[in-house]
Amino acid sequence: MDELPEPAGRAVRLMPRDAHLRVARPTADLEKVTEMYRNGLGLEDLGSFRSTRGSPGVMLGNPGTGYHLEFTCERDSPPPAMPDRESWPL
């Protein structure tokens, strides 16, 4: 990966160069969500796992980038609620 330039002037580096962003979400339909991110965004399987409760999970992203998306399907839990207008910043 190319080196990032040093911040100019008084800019402050908020994250180290080797930081990795992990975005994790539960889902009620792991197969459907995985297919959507693979086909819609072209993300690749980076790995799979079982949660501490034994539920399946997947990690999707692009190898060598500083992020990945993680989805789990908790079988004994209700599907996550959709955010409402009050949950989103304006």
VMD Tcl script that draws the C-alpha trace (Angstrom):
set ca {
  {0.00 0.00 0.00}
  {1.28 3.51 -0.77}
  {2.50 5.65 2.09}
  {0.20 8.46 3.16}
  {1.64 11.96 3.22}
  {2.28 13.59 6.57}
  {-0.50 15.98 7.66}
  {0.16 19.55 6.52}
  {0.40 22.50 8.89}
  {-1.40 21.99 12.18}
  {-3.35 18.91 11.11}
  {-3.34 16.13 13.66}
  {-3.20 12.46 12.74}
  {-6.22 10.91 14.46}
  {-5.51 7.30 13.55}
  {-2.24 5.42 13.26}
  {-1.18 4.36 9.78}
  {-1.78 0.69 10.57}
  {-5.31 1.20 11.95}
  {-8.02 -1.22 10.87}
  {-11.73 -0.38 10.82}
  {-14.11 -3.20 11.77}
  {-17.84 -2.66 11.25}
  {-19.94 -5.42 12.84}
  {-23.69 -5.97 12.51}
  {-26.09 -8.77 13.39}
  {-28.44 -9.97 10.69}
  {-31.44 -12.27 10.48}
  {-30.36 -13.61 7.05}
  {-26.62 -14.15 6.83}
  {-26.70 -15.76 3.38}
  {-28.72 -12.94 1.82}
  {-26.56 -10.18 3.35}
  {-23.35 -11.96 2.34}
  {-24.56 -12.40 -1.23}
  {-25.60 -8.72 -1.44}
  {-22.18 -7.42 -0.33}
  {-20.30 -9.89 -2.54}
  {-22.33 -9.21 -5.69}
  {-23.28 -5.58 -5.06}
  {-19.96 -4.22 -3.82}
  {-17.59 -6.91 -5.01}
  {-16.35 -7.67 -1.50}
  {-14.49 -10.92 -0.89}
  {-14.71 -13.46 1.90}
  {-11.91 -12.70 4.34}
  {-12.93 -15.33 6.86}
  {-15.70 -17.02 8.75}
  {-16.17 -17.91 12.41}
  {-18.57 -19.07 15.09}
  {-19.63 -16.66 17.85}
  {-19.26 -17.58 21.50}
  {-22.84 -18.87 21.27}
  {-22.02 -20.99 18.23}
  {-23.76 -18.76 15.69}
  {-22.13 -18.33 12.26}
  {-20.38 -15.17 11.16}
  {-18.50 -13.86 8.12}
  {-15.93 -11.15 7.45}
  {-16.11 -9.42 4.06}
  {-13.81 -6.85 2.52}
  {-10.99 -6.37 0.06}
  {-7.64 -7.94 1.01}
  {-4.96 -5.44 1.92}
  {-7.34 -2.61 2.81}
  {-7.76 -1.14 6.26}
  {-11.33 -2.26 6.87}
  {-13.70 -5.20 6.90}
  {-17.41 -5.76 7.46}
  {-18.45 -8.45 9.88}
  {-21.91 -10.04 10.03}
  {-23.27 -12.52 12.56}
  {-26.54 -14.41 12.66}
  {-27.69 -15.01 16.22}
  {-30.23 -17.79 15.80}
  {-31.92 -17.43 19.21}
  {-32.23 -13.65 19.06}
  {-34.87 -11.62 17.25}
  {-33.70 -9.78 14.14}
  {-32.16 -6.38 14.87}
  {-34.54 -3.45 14.76}
  {-34.22 -0.99 11.93}
  {-32.90 2.40 13.06}
  {-35.53 5.10 13.31}
  {-35.17 8.81 12.50}
  {-34.24 9.60 16.09}
  {-31.20 7.28 15.91}
  {-29.57 9.06 13.00}
  {-27.55 12.24 13.39}
  {-28.92 15.23 11.52}
}
mol new
graphics top color blue
foreach p $ca { graphics top sphere $p radius 0.5 }
foreach p [lrange $ca 0 end-1] q [lrange $ca 1 end] { graphics top cylinder $p $q radius 0.2 }
display resetview
